[in-house]
Amino acid sequence: MMPTRTFVLASILALGLTPFYPLLAAKHSLNGFADAYRVKLGPAAGDLLYFVAQPQDVAPDSALIVLHGYPRDAGKTLAAAVKAAQLAGQTGQTLLVVPLFPVSDAQSGHCHSPGVPQAQAGDALWSCSSWIEGGLDNRGKTSSFAALDRLVAELKVKWPRIRWVTVAGFSAGAQFVQHYVGFANPPPGIKLRYVISDPGSWLYFDRRRPQPVIKGRPVDWRDCGSTRGCTFDWVEVNSDACPNVNRWKYGIEQIPPFLAQKTESMRERYASADITYMAGEKDTGDAAGSFYKILDKSCAAQAQGPYRLQRAIAYAAYDRRFIAPHAKRDLAIVPDCAHDVSCVFPSHVGRQALFNKNAD
């Protein structure tokens, strides 16, 4: 399918890019920045819109799919990936892609970013939050996880030399990616890897939750500002006091039946996956750059820690202890970045994570 049309993108110049492609400066248009495509999600399902940055190698061997956040800031997220690719020298080898999960006009006022197109007739629709945890579209025909599977398959058809696909998310997009790992179903010939950056909450695979300690003594979470700041005791949480603490999306109880994946298989797939964790060094506390006002403060989320950085530090420790000790997955902390994809992705740490090679 050829590109359908281009849409206005207000965020691209705000990142301070020196583009390697021409931009229409007057309107900050996607014309000359990205092509818009649609992929059909199934016989009775709607379409998924996605954008591919230009220019593209005629035969790329890898793709980077980035997932937007809750406000569906696809333009800002793709622009951050483009800047990272420029700095890493990957613009000619790696296809840069961002899907846009459409919502209804009634919903869009709650999760809309400037320059993001409204849903069109025939689009599959989700709510502002249902796509984040693999929810079904409004027709009940396809989950957001299946939609991403379909997109990966479509990229393989259009660019058949692609063998590696990195799926990277930031904030709510990172929640999507972390939950998607155990359900991913790529086509033959595709190897997936994942980058999970600054999610507001995490998927735990059992009832254990972290309690920070230093030298065996309980400490305040604020003392856990780095991967070496503290260790953790692991305590089974009381679901009577917090009913959702072990339920999907925070845990593996009450997983939606349409996801149709046995819990053990999901955990095994997660343990064997190629995963990188990242978090901004300043994505903590209640300063403006941490966007604390929109952070999930439910009891289920608070059981994982008070802030995104601390939750990420604790989850990486949980992974090393209980999920995949053999993988020794650590958390890469990005210096001087708060909750900002345009800081995290193009950083030195971000480039290494996103491209896994030739970061500089």
C-alpha angles and dihedrals in degrees: 000000000000122000110286103207142311128255136205115270114192098180103062100085092040088072091063095238123173094213124221087206131051118270127201093237095192095066102013085235128185086232101112092012107064141355121229119227135175126215122198109233098202145320094286098022130091132244132280118217118218136172130220119200120233143265100045132188106245089234111024116183096205140034134206114208113192123196120218124228132249094289087055090240093175094155095053092044095050091045090054089052091049092052090049090050092050092052092045094047091239101122094104098045106037126063109223114213138173124184120208117215104214123223131190121271088251091056098040094078088068097048109022130127127197113270095021112125122238119246116277131217108281096028120131107243132211132177121257090268109020094082090057094069100035098271126171122261119251091270091055090235107113139015122230088246091056088047091058090047088054091050092051090050090049092053090052090053095047095041104027095180091067110114103157126052123184114201109201130179136183125203108331088004088058090052088054092050095047092052093042095057095079093048103039115132109186122184121256113285096031124110115197129208128178139217117195115191130183102330117181092230140005140228111245120197098211141015096277119114130180128264111185119233137171116205089348096306124113114252139182116273089240088071089064099077098132139030089260097043098091145344129229142242113210116226129183107241125230109243091190089070093040111023096187098050094099098028126101122302093030096035142003101266117108095013107182109265093228090068086067098193123132113239096236092049090049091052093046091051091049092049093052097043126108101247133169122191122207136177135175114251090227097043090109139089124022102293116134095256092057092061088221091167091069096040115118105257098174116132089252091057095040089056085068094053137289102269139027096255094050092045090052093048090050094047093051088053090049090051093051092047104040115008110040113356089163092059094053091206109189132187117257108214115206112219119235095002125122124182096321126119091198088062100038102046099047094043121108089254091046094050092051090051097044098045101024089210142042092024092163 
